[in-house]
Amino acid sequence: MFNIAVLGSGRGSNFVALAEYIKTKDLPISIKVVISNIDGAPILRRASEFGINSRCIPHNKFTNRDDHEKEILKELTKYDLDLIVLAGYMRIIGGEFLSTFRNKIINIHPSLLPAFKGLNAQKQAFEYGVKVTGATVHLVTEELDSGSIIDQECVHILGTDSLETLTHKILQVEHTLLPRVVERLAEEKLQNEVNKGEN
Ligand code: GRF
């Protein structure tokens, strides 16, 4: 099994796309826990609907980021995790959290990085007037939206697009891109284990 955790702050549509993909394809991937920093975030309810363990660890109950992350780490280290997926997790990750899971945390971002980092990436792209934008899955590092790119998919901005239609088109692309990346990472890891076993 390839064990993952998902962290999110809101709606959770990427989590749902991932959980459905794993279920439909009956992949050897197990979502061990879903964690949110926001009380009542829809992603927590969506996790329960899939029968997946969920935890709310609100950042505003802690006086600093380190203490909040330590509490998240306490939860994450209960599982033998291969990957942590940030799916709409609106907090910067640092310190011990990052060093404990270095190269094992990925994020989905709604632009073709390195263009349009940070918040409202779809709006940034729309207002800039680029003709092509998209979605990126990348490794999480200290610097926001700057870790190695794992995969990307593009979306064309047509003259008829509004910010709303563009945001929708990008989200649709995210919903297939993220599950495909997770599947590939799981395949690579599980294949490595098989190879090691053969030596
Ligand atoms: C997505 O657009 C993702 O790219 C960004 O936050 C949004 C999360 O949406 N990081 P959802 O919670 O997965 O629906």
Boltz pocket constraint, residues with backbone or C-beta under 6 A from the ligand:
constraints:
  - pocket:
      binder: B
      contacts: [[A, 8], [A, 9], [A, 10], [A, 11], [A, 12], [A, 13], [A, 14], [A, 15], [A, 86], [A, 87], [A, 88], [A, 89], [A, 108], [A, 109], [A, 110], [A, 171], [A, 174]]
      max_distance: 6.0
